[in-house]
């Protein structure tokens, strides 16, 4: 037997032994996975039972809060404080357990488990999420710069718009996965502004609904008189051709403009709080202020122009 063949056979025997060790390691790995799965189910059931018992204990303490001595009242108060602090700790424990996806992730990914098993994996995914935002932002900036100063192709414009849609869709999926793993992107600052912002969105939708029906009527009348083109569309905001019969709509428009100012003022006030560390709060406040100034002074200028025009015609 040649030396080369003997060396090859010896190498094969060594590799065969290593493969047998791999098989044994794989068997132990599957066994540990099964044990972990059983432990996860048991732990999840214990957490669910603990949450249920906490609610019942809190209700019982609230009912028994009358006619107590000072010592008993202090004991009840201390127990309530502990009970109210425990849900946040339970939430952190649940972040390491498999759980059912929310509606959005269920629609996008199905029933795939997106919970990461360790703190290192969660931190690595969070870092990768931040890098993803940075890379796409730089790409979007470069593509926008090229489209703005060098080329004028509809294909590149469509590609830029597609990039934005894809980016925000992907971002919502990644943020939903982070939330499933215990992240809380909606901080206290957002919660403080949430009700006011949602109320503003509802009011803005109502005003746009009024504008749509008003502008549709104006366009129909002006098209019939031959003063507007047949393909003119309803627009957001206020324009000079909408003057007739607009008295009822102006108060709603001005209220919406001042609400934008209030949103900007509220955001600047929140940005000055010690617990607010996000620079986006001030930037959003600045955007609302610019939005208010543009809408308010544009509407005011159009109203003033139309009033002057009416006075000139009357003279």
LODOTOR-931404 format. One record per residue (C-alpha): residue in one letter; x, y, z. Coordinates in steps of 0.2 Angstrom, whole numbers, plus 5000, padded with zeros to 4 digits. Layout:
<nodes>
AXYZ
...
</nodes>
This chain:
<nodes>
X500050005000
X500750174995
X501050305008
X499750424999
X498450295000
X498850255018
X498750435023
X497050455014
X496350305023
X497050365040
X496250535036
X494650455032
X494550355049
X494950515058
X493550605049
X492350465052
X492650475071
X492350665070
X490750625061
X490150505074
X490550635087
X489550765077
X488050645077
X488150625096
X488250815098
X486750835086
X485850705097
X486250805113
X485750965104
X484050895099
X483750835117
X484251005124
X483051085112
X481650975117
X482051015135
X482051195132
X480451185123
X479651105137
X480351225149
X479751375139
X477951305139
X478051275157
X478751455160
X477551535149
X476051445158
X476851505175
X476951685169
X475151685162
X474551615179
X475551745188
X474851885178
X473051825182
X473451815200
X474151985201
X472552055193
X471451965206
X472652015220
X472552195215
X470652195214
X470552115232
X471752245239
X470652385232
X469052305239
X469852285256
X470552465257
X469252535269
X469252535288
X471052485290
X472352545303
X473752645298
X474952495298
X473752395288
X473552535275
X475452555274
X475552365271
X474152375257
X474952525249
X476652435248
X475852275241
X474952385228
X476652465223
X477452295221
X476052235211
X476052385199
X477952365196
X477852175192
X477052185175
X478552275168
X479652145175
X478552005168
X478552095151
X480452085151
X480351895155
X479051865141
X480251955128
X481351795129
X479851675126
X479051625109
X477351715108
X476051735095
X476351875082
X475352025081
X474052065067
X475352155056
X476752025058
X475451885056
X474851955039
X476651985033
X477651835040
X476251715046
X476551615062
X478451615061
X479251645078
X480251805078
X480851805096
X482651805097
X483351685110
X484751795119
X485151965124
X486651965112
X485551915097
X484352055102
X485752185103
X486452125086
X484752135078
X484552315085
X486252365078
X485852285061
X484252385061
X485152545064
X486452505051
X484952465039
X484252645042
X485952725039
X486352635023
X484652665015
X484652845020
X486352875012
X485752784996
X484152884996
X485153044998
X486353004983
X484952944972
X483953104976
X485453214973
X485753124956
X483953144951
X483953334956
X485553394948
X486153274934
X484753164926
X482853184922
X482253014919
X480552944924
X481352774928
X482552844941
X481052944949
X480052794949
X481452694957
X481652834970
X479852824975
X479952634975
X481452644987
X480452754999
X478952634999
X480052485001
X481052565015
X479552615025
X478652445023
X480252355028
X480552475042
X478852435050
X479152255049
X480852265057
X480152385071
X478752255074
X480052125076
X480952235089
X479352265098
X479052075099
X480752055107
X480452185121
X480952345112
X479852495116
X480052625102
X478552735107
X479252815122
X478452925135
X478653085124
X477553005110
X476252945123
X476153125130
X475853195112
X474853045105
X473053095110
X473253275104
X474053215087
X472653085084
X471353215088
X472153325075
X472153185062
X470353155065
X469953345063
X471053355048
X470153215040
X468453295043
X469053455035
X469753365020
X468053285019
X467153455019
X468453525006
X468153374995
X466253404993
X466453594993
X467753594979
X466853464969
X465353574969
X466453724964
X467253634950
X465653564943
X464853744943
X466453824935
X466653684922
X464753714917
X465153904915
X466753864905
X467953944918
X468853784923
X469653644913
X468753474912
X470253384920
X470453494935
X470553404951
X470053444969
X471553504979
X472053514998
X472053685005
X471253844998
X471353924981
X470654084974
X469354004963
X468553934978
X467954094985
X466054094982
X465054014996
X466653975006
X466054075022
X465553915031
X467253825027
X468453965032
X468253945051
X468653755049
X470253795039
X470853925051
X470553815066
X471553675058
X472953795055
X472953855073
X472953675078
X474553645068
X475253795078
X474753705094
X475553545089
X477153635086
X477053725102
X476653565112
X478153475104
X479353615108
X478753615126
X478953425127
X480753445119
X481253545134
X480853415147
X482253325155
X481653155151
X481553195132
X483153145123
X482553125105
X483053265093
X481553215082
X480353295094
X481053475091
X481153435072
X479353385071
X478853545081
X479853645068
X478953555054
X477253595062
X477653775064
X478253785045
X476653705040
X475553825050
X476453975043
X476253915025
X474453865027
X473854015037
X474754155027
X474254075011
X472454065015
X472554245023
X473354305007
X472054224996
X470554295006
X471354475006
X471654464987
X469854414984
X469154544995
X470154674986
X469554604969
X467754614975
X467954794981
X468754844964
X467254764955
X465954854966
X466855014962
</nodes>
